[in-house]
Amino acid sequence: MISLICVYNRRDVLEDCLLKSIRQQTAQPELLLIDNTTRRFASAAEPLNQAAADARGDYLLFVHQDIDLGPPSCLEDAHQMLGNIPRLGIAGAAGARRSPRGGLQVVTNIRHGEPPRPTGNRSLARPEEVQTIDECLAFIPRIVFGSLRFDEGLRDGYHLYGVDYSLAAASMGLSAWVLPLPCWHRSRGTADRSLLRAVLSPGPYPDAYYQTLARLLRKHR
């Protein structure tokens, strides 16, 4: 079973995007929603860690409120793929790695914005290993999360925690993967400063983004 965890700050977006797509899934997840409409949580790690402690699924799915999961078989297909990945630390729908030609290669089947358009510079037909996962959608085995939680010391906002987790998992000998999931990231909001957004719409970003990035560089030097 998959336990789906989402921190939301707009109930209308949550209902119209994520929850609407969940109701169409052939495999229904355990649902853990954290209401942050009053902004009581200043960063993602604390509420996600709290919710994960109550989850019962084999896999924890941390997902943004503005994600449409797409085809009804999305969660069912993902569960099957996850079980076949060795040394799995984290898997998502978008990730990054070094390109064989140098520079950054974003690997994803996600569509972005309204109207939806392809993103990244490499689509995929099967799971592929990457260096880091974008936090718009991330699966983590519950048994792994029991040993490695999100780092609450990063503190600032909702930025790059999927990247941090990918690198921390790699230090434990675990791998990061992108799954060929045709999800739809519907938001075009400037507040969503994930790695994917950074590649699609380069800067400038809020100070908190750069503060978190600086901490990541020191932590994973």
Phi, psi and chi 1 to 4 in degrees:
 res  aa     phi    psi   chi1   chi2   chi3   chi4
   1 MET       -  149.5 -179.2  177.4   68.8      -
   2 ILE  -105.3  133.0  -69.2  173.3      -      -
   3 SER  -101.6  118.1  -65.5      -      -      -
   4 LEU   -98.9  125.5 -171.8  149.6      -      -
   5 ILE  -121.6  127.9  -58.9  170.0      -      -
   6 CYS  -141.6  129.4  176.6      -      -      -
   7 VAL   -95.9  125.4  179.0      -      -      -
   8 TYR  -125.0  148.9   67.5   92.8      -      -
   9 ASN  -121.2   -1.5   58.8   14.8      -      -
  10 ARG  -138.2  110.5  -74.0 -173.9   56.0 -177.0
  11 ARG   -65.9  -32.7 -174.0   75.9 -164.8 -167.4
  12 ASP   -66.7  -40.2   59.1  -30.8      -      -
  13 VAL   -67.1  -43.4  173.7      -      -      -
  14 LEU   -56.7  -47.2  175.4   72.4      -      -
  15 GLU   -66.7  -44.1  -69.7  -78.1   -4.8      -
  16 ASP   -76.0  -25.9 -171.3   49.4      -      -
  17 CYS  -106.4  -79.4  -62.3      -      -      -
  18 LEU   -64.9  -53.6 -177.9   61.1      -      -
  19 LEU   -65.4  -37.8  -65.8 -174.8      -      -
  20 LYS   -60.2  -41.8 -176.5  176.7  179.9 -179.3
  21 SER   -74.0  -30.7   69.1      -      -      -
  22 ILE   -64.4  -41.5  -71.9  173.5      -      -
  23 ARG   -61.9  -19.6  -73.2 -168.2  -73.3  -90.2
  24 GLN   -92.2   -3.0  -61.8  171.0   -6.4      -
  25 GLN   -77.0  144.0  -68.4  -63.6  -57.4      -
  26 THR   -73.4  -28.2   54.7      -      -      -
  27 ALA  -111.5  114.7      -      -      -      -
  28 GLN   -88.2  128.0  -72.8  -64.4  -58.5      -
  29 PRO   -85.6  163.0   34.2  -36.1      -      -
  30 GLU   -69.7  132.3  176.9 -171.2   28.9      -
  31 LEU  -111.1  122.6 -161.8   58.0      -      -
  32 LEU  -125.3  109.2  -63.4   97.7      -      -
  33 LEU  -110.5  136.3  -57.6  176.9      -      -
  34 ILE  -116.2  117.4  -55.4  100.6      -      -
  35 ASP   -80.1  114.3 -174.5  -16.4      -      -
  36 ASN  -120.1   29.4 -162.0   33.6      -      -
  37 THR   -65.9  -23.9   53.8      -      -      -
  38 THR   -94.1    4.5   60.1      -      -      -
  39 ARG    58.9   39.2  -59.8 -174.2 -177.4  -83.6
  40 ARG   -74.6  -20.5   62.0 -168.2  176.9  109.0
  41 PHE  -104.7  120.6  -63.9  111.2      -      -
  42 ALA   -83.9  -15.4      -      -      -      -
  43 SER  -143.9  166.9   64.9      -      -      -
  44 ALA   -77.8  -36.1      -      -      -      -
  45 ALA   -59.1  -45.0      -      -      -      -
  46 GLU   -62.1  -53.6 -179.1 -175.2   -3.0      -
  47 PRO   -67.1  -34.4   22.9  -34.2      -      -
  48 LEU   -66.0  -41.4  -66.2  179.1      -      -
  49 ASN   -64.6  -40.2  -74.4  -21.7      -      -
  50 GLN   -63.3  -45.4  -71.6  179.4    8.5      -
  51 ALA   -67.2  -39.9      -      -      -      -
  52 ALA   -61.9  -29.4      -      -      -      -
  53 ALA   -64.2  -23.5      -      -      -      -
  54 ASP   -99.1   -3.6  -63.7  -34.8      -      -
  55 ALA   -74.4  149.0      -      -      -      -
  56 ARG  -116.5   -6.0  -64.7  174.1  -68.2  131.2
  57 GLY   -75.1  160.4      -      -      -      -
  58 ASP   -67.2  -32.8  -59.8  -39.2      -      -
  59 TYR  -125.4  139.1  -63.2   99.9      -      -
  60 LEU   -99.3  128.9  -50.1  179.0      -      -
  61 LEU  -112.6  109.0  170.1   54.7      -      -
  62 PHE   -95.7  121.5  -57.9   93.6      -      -
  63 VAL  -143.0  147.1   60.8      -      -      -
  64 HIS   -76.9  156.6  -73.9 -175.3      -      -
  65 GLN   -66.9  -21.8   63.6 -172.3    5.8      -
  66 ASP  -102.6   24.4   56.3   -3.7      -      -
  67 ILE   -98.1  130.2  -70.5  -70.2      -      -
  68 ASP  -102.0  119.6 -176.0  -40.0      -      -
  69 LEU   -68.0  -17.1  -64.1  173.2      -      -
  70 GLY    86.7 -134.6      -      -      -      -
  71 PRO   -55.4  147.8  -22.3   32.1      -      -
  72 PRO   -57.7  -23.2  -26.2   35.3      -      -
  73 SER   -89.4    6.0   64.2      -      -      -
  74 CYS   -54.0  -54.9  177.2      -      -      -
  75 LEU   -69.0  -37.1  -67.0 -177.9      -      -
  76 GLU   -64.1  -44.9 -171.6  174.1   -1.0      -
  77 ASP   -64.7  -42.1  -66.5  -18.5      -      -
  78 ALA   -62.4  -43.1      -      -      -      -
  79 HIS   -59.8  -41.3 -166.7  -80.5      -      -
  80 GLN   -66.5  -43.0 -177.2  175.0   -2.3      -
  81 MET   -65.8  -40.5  -74.0 -174.9  -81.5      -
  82 LEU   -60.2  -37.5  -68.2  167.8      -      -
  83 GLY   -68.2  -13.3      -      -      -      -
  84 ASN  -104.9    6.0  -67.2  -38.0      -      -
  85 ILE   -98.6  121.7  -63.9  176.4      -      -
  86 PRO   -76.6  148.9   28.8  -34.4      -      -
  87 ARG    52.8   38.7  -59.3  179.4  -63.1  103.0
  88 LEU   -71.5  125.2  175.7   62.9      -      -
  89 GLY  -105.1  -44.2      -      -      -      -
  90 ILE  -158.0  146.2 -175.8  170.5      -      -
  91 ALA  -140.2  148.9      -      -      -      -
  92 GLY  -146.1 -169.1      -      -      -      -
  93 ALA  -101.9   -6.7      -      -      -      -
  94 ALA  -151.1  141.7      -      -      -      -
  95 GLY  -157.5  177.5      -      -      -      -
  96 ALA  -136.4  151.1      -      -      -      -
  97 ARG  -154.5  170.3   62.9 -172.8  176.2 -160.8
  98 ARG   -71.1  135.2  -69.9 -166.6 -177.3   97.6
  99 SER   -76.4  144.0  168.7      -      -      -
 100 PRO   -56.4  -23.2  -24.9   34.4      -      -
 101 ARG   -95.8    6.2  -60.3 -179.8  179.4  179.1
 102 GLY    94.8  155.5      -      -      -      -
 103 GLY    84.5 -167.3      -      -      -      -
 104 LEU  -100.6  135.4  178.7   70.0      -      -
 105 GLN  -119.2  118.5 -175.2  178.7   65.0      -
 106 VAL   -94.4  122.3  175.4      -      -      -
 107 VAL  -107.8  117.9 -178.3      -      -      -
 108 THR  -171.6  152.8 -177.5      -      -      -
 109 ASN  -107.4    6.7  -73.2   -5.5      -      -
 110 ILE   -65.2  142.2  -79.4 -175.4      -      -
 111 ARG  -102.0  148.8  -63.8  168.6  -63.0  147.5
 112 HIS  -132.5  140.4 -179.8   83.8      -      -
 113 GLY    82.4  179.1      -      -      -      -
 114 GLU  -129.6  115.7  -65.1 -171.0   40.8      -
 115 PRO   -70.2  154.3   28.1  -36.7      -      -
 116 PRO   -66.5  141.6   23.1  -33.2      -      -
 117 ARG  -137.5  153.4   63.1 -172.3 -173.5  -84.4
 118 PRO   -62.0  152.2  -20.7   32.4      -      -
 119 THR  -127.3  172.4   60.1      -      -      -
 120 GLY    71.8 -176.5      -      -      -      -
 121 ASN  -127.3   12.4   42.5   32.5      -      -
 122 ARG  -150.7  117.6  176.8  177.0  170.7   80.2
 123 SER   -89.0  169.9   59.9      -      -      -
 124 LEU  -145.2  154.1   62.2  162.5      -      -
 125 ALA  -107.9  -14.2      -      -      -      -
 126 ARG  -146.8  165.6   60.1 -175.4   61.0   84.9
 127 PRO   -58.2  140.4  -26.0   35.6      -      -
 128 GLU  -133.4  142.9  -67.0 -169.5   15.7      -
 129 GLU   -79.9  140.3 -170.2  168.8    1.2      -
 130 VAL  -134.2  179.6  -67.5      -      -      -
 131 GLN   -87.1  -44.4 -175.7 -177.4   52.5      -
 132 THR  -137.5  155.3   55.9      -      -      -
 133 ILE  -113.1  138.9  -68.7  -62.1      -      -
 134 ASP   -76.7  140.2 -176.8   89.5      -      -
 135 GLU   -82.8    5.1   51.4  -86.3   -6.9      -
 136 CYS   -61.6  -27.7   64.0      -      -      -
 137 LEU  -157.8  121.2 -174.9  154.1      -      -
 138 ALA  -145.4  126.9      -      -      -      -
 139 PHE   -96.9  135.6  -66.2   91.5      -      -
 140 ILE  -135.5  129.0  -60.6  174.2      -      -
 141 PRO   -57.9  135.2  -22.5   34.0      -      -
 142 ARG   -60.4  -33.9 -175.3  160.3   60.9   93.9
 143 ILE   -66.7  -32.8 -168.6  170.1      -      -
 144 VAL   -72.4  -42.8  171.4      -      -      -
 145 PHE   -63.9  -23.6 -157.0   80.9      -      -
 146 GLY   -65.5  -23.4      -      -      -      -
 147 SER  -104.7  -19.9  -59.6      -      -      -
 148 LEU  -141.6  107.5  178.7   64.4      -      -
 149 ARG   -99.0  174.1  -52.8 -160.5  -45.7  163.8
 150 PHE   -67.0  143.1  -69.2  118.6      -      -
 151 ASP   -80.6  106.1 -174.5   -3.8      -      -
 152 GLU   -73.4  -11.0  -62.8 -178.6   21.1      -
 153 GLY   -73.3  -15.7      -      -      -      -
 154 LEU   -68.7  -31.5  -68.2  176.8      -      -
 155 ARG    69.4  -50.5  -66.4 -164.6  -59.4  -82.2
 156 ASP   -84.3  112.7  -65.3  -54.6      -      -
 157 GLY    63.5 -151.9      -      -      -      -
 158 TYR  -120.7   49.7  -72.9   71.6      -      -
 159 HIS  -117.8  130.1  -46.2  -64.7      -      -
 160 LEU    64.3   15.4  -59.1  168.9      -      -
 161 TYR   -69.6  -25.7   57.1   90.1      -      -
 162 GLY   -70.6  -36.9      -      -      -      -
 163 VAL   -64.1  -47.6  173.0      -      -      -
 164 ASP   -59.1  -44.8  173.9   61.4      -      -
 165 TYR   -63.8  -39.9 -162.4   95.4      -      -
 166 SER   -59.8  -45.0  -58.2      -      -      -
 167 LEU   -71.6  -37.4  -62.9  173.9      -      -
 168 ALA   -65.7  -40.1      -      -      -      -
 169 ALA   -64.0  -38.2      -      -      -      -
 170 ALA   -62.1  -34.9      -      -      -      -
 171 SER   -67.8  -16.1   70.9      -      -      -
 172 MET   -98.0    6.6  -61.6  170.8   58.2      -
 173 GLY    83.7   16.6      -      -      -      -
 174 LEU  -104.2  159.1  -59.2  173.9      -      -
 175 SER  -112.9  159.2   55.4      -      -      -
 176 ALA  -114.7  137.0      -      -      -      -
 177 TRP  -135.3  152.0  -69.4   72.4      -      -
 178 VAL  -107.5  132.7  171.0      -      -      -
 179 LEU   -97.1  147.8  -52.9 -179.2      -      -
 180 PRO   -79.5   67.0   29.7  -35.4      -      -
 181 LEU  -102.4  122.8  -57.6  177.0      -      -
 182 PRO   -84.6   57.5   31.5  -33.9      -      -
 183 CYS   -76.2  169.3  -57.9      -      -      -
 184 TRP  -125.9  116.1  178.8   14.0      -      -
 185 HIS   -92.2  101.1 -174.1 -155.4      -      -
 186 ARG   -80.9  -22.1  -66.4  175.2   60.6  176.3
 187 SER   -75.4  145.0  173.6      -      -      -
 188 ARG  -118.2   14.7  -65.8 -175.7  -63.9  176.0
 189 GLY   -65.1  143.5      -      -      -      -
 190 THR   -74.5   -9.0   56.5      -      -      -
 191 ALA   -80.6  -14.2      -      -      -      -
 192 ASP   -88.4   94.0  179.7   10.5      -      -
 193 ARG  -105.1   57.7  -61.3  -53.1 -177.9 -174.4
 194 SER   -81.3  173.0   62.2      -      -      -
 195 LEU   -60.3  -40.2  177.2   61.5      -      -
 196 LEU   -61.2  -44.7 -175.9   59.9      -      -
 197 ARG   -63.2  -37.7  -74.1  -71.4  -58.8  166.9
 198 ALA   -62.4  -37.1      -      -      -      -
 199 VAL   -74.1  -40.3  172.8      -      -      -
 200 LEU   -73.1  -37.3  -66.8  171.8      -      -
 201 SER  -136.2   79.7  -54.2      -      -      -
 202 PRO   -55.6  134.3  -23.4   34.1      -      -
 203 GLY    10.1 -177.7      -      -      -      -
 204 PRO   -77.7  155.5   30.4  -35.2      -      -
 205 TYR  -118.9  165.3  -61.6  129.1      -      -
 206 PRO   -60.3  155.7  -21.5   32.6      -      -
 207 ASP   -56.1  -36.5  -71.0  -15.2      -      -
 208 ALA   -60.0  -33.3      -      -      -      -
 209 TYR   -61.9  -47.6  179.5   88.5      -      -
 210 TYR   -71.0  -32.2  -64.7  106.1      -      -
 211 GLN   -64.6  -42.8  -68.3  164.8    2.0      -
 212 THR   -65.5  -42.4  -58.6      -      -      -
 213 LEU   -60.3  -41.1 -179.3   59.2      -      -
 214 ALA   -62.7  -41.3      -      -      -      -
 215 ARG   -64.8  -39.2  -69.5 -169.5 -179.2   98.8
 216 LEU   -62.9  -41.6  -79.0 -179.8      -      -
 217 LEU   -64.1  -39.6  -68.4  171.0      -      -
 218 ARG   -69.8  -42.4  -70.5 -167.5  -63.8  -90.8
 219 LYS   -64.7  -40.6  177.8  178.4  178.1 -179.8
 220 HIS  -109.4   27.1  -59.7  -71.5      -      -
 221 ARG   -56.5      - -171.7  179.5  -59.3  -83.3
